[in-house]
Amino acid sequence: MLSPGAVEIGRDLMENEKENKVYVNYTHTHPTKFSRWTARESYQFMYKRPWQQVLDFYSNVVAGRCSLLGLLGIETHPIHDDGEIVEASDKTEFGNVLTKDRGGRWARLTFKIALSYHGASFDGWQKQPGLNTVQGLVEASLGRFVDERKAQQLKEKNLPVEGMATVAGRTDKGVTALQQVCSFYTWKKDVKVQDIEDAINGAAPGKLRVISVSEVSRIFHPNFSAKWRHYFYIFPLNDGDDGEQISENEMDIQKISFNEKYGECAAEYNGGENMEKLIFDDDGEFESRKKPSTFSISRVDQLLRQLEGKLLSYKIFARDTKASRNIGPPTECFVFHARATEARLQFSDDGEGTKVMCIELVANRFLRKMVRVLVATSIREAAAGAEEDALLKLMDATCRRATAPPAPPDGLCLVDVGYTEFDPQICFIR
C-alpha cells in the first residue's frame, strides 16, 4: 500500500502533466496547394456566416411552408415508403396468437411515430432536467396513454406520469429533423393513432409536428431496425464566396485573428477539450500565416464522393465517444451517398436569395458529431486544394486534431430514417 506522501506526489505529477499538456495542430504530411486552416481559423470561418437565414428556412420547412425539394429546384421526387415494416396484426413470426387471447407482453401495443421539429427551438432530443428538449415534450404528451398499472407505479415513486419514447438516434441542440422516428408502447387498449398525433402536435405548435403515427409489431425498434440515416447540411456562403475553383493568383488572402466571440464554440473541439491549451508557434502566439478565404463547392463534392460505397472506420471524424469505441467495428460506417451542390435560399419572389452549399449524406449509421466534422473537414481540405482522396487518407490518422472542429449544428438536418433497403432514388443530389 502506498504511503500518503507517495500518493500526493503521484497526484502532483499527474496534475503537472495535465497542465503542461500541449495541444498542437496536426502536422499534415499530405501535400496541398495552399496552407490549411488551423482549428481556430476553421471555427471562425464556419461561424462567421448568416446562419439565421438557414434557421429561418428550416423553421419554414418544419411548419410545412416550404421544402428541401424546392431549395434544390426538384419538382417531383419518389416518396420513401417503409411498407416492409411489420405492421401490427393478429399473426406474427412468434406464432399465430389471436389478439383477444393475448396477455402480458403479447398484449402490448407499439406505435411508430415520425416527427418533425425545429432544432433551434430545443435543447436537443435527449431529456435533461430544466431544459426544453424534444424527448421531454413528447413523453409528457404521451402520459395520457400510459396504462393504469404503469401510471400507478410512477405515482407511488412521485414521478410524473409520462410515456417512454425510444428514438432512432439522438440529435444535438440546434439540429433540425424532418422525419425523426421514435416508438412508444403501452398496454392500454383504447389508444387511437389520431389521439397520439393530436397530443404531440399540441405540445409546441409550429416547432414540433407529427408527420405520421402507425401501429407496428412489438418487434420494431426505431434504432436497431433502421438500415440507413439520411442527413442534409446547408452551409451559407458569404458575398465573397463564389463557390468556383480559383487559381493561386486569384486567391484572396487574409490574416484571420481569433475573436472571443468564437471562444465558447471552440471549446467543443475534440470533445470539449479547452482550446486555450492550443499553441500555434514557439512564442505561444496565434499563427498568422496567410491562408485561403474561400473554397470550391465542386472540390467538396469530389472529396465526399470518394467515401461512397465503402465500409470505413470514422473514429477520426467522431467526437465525445468513449475510448472503448475508438477501435474496431463500433466505429465503422458504410456511406451509401455523399454529395455537395450549390443552391439558393429564397424567402420571397424578389431578389436572388442567399447562396448556400448543400451537402447530403446517407449511411447505415453515424458516429457522434460525425456529419458536422465531415462537413468542416471537407471545406477545410477543399480550401487548401487537397487531393480528391484527402478524406480517405485522414482515416489513417491517430489524432482527432487531424480533422477540423465540428461545423455549427444550425445547418444540420435529419431528413429521414429508413427501414427498408437503401434506394438511391431517395437522394436529392444526383
Order of alpha helices (4+ residues) and beta strands (2+ residues): alpha-alpha-alpha-alpha-beta-beta-beta-alpha-alpha-beta-beta-alpha-beta-beta-beta-alpha-alpha-beta-alpha-beta-beta-beta-alpha-alpha-beta
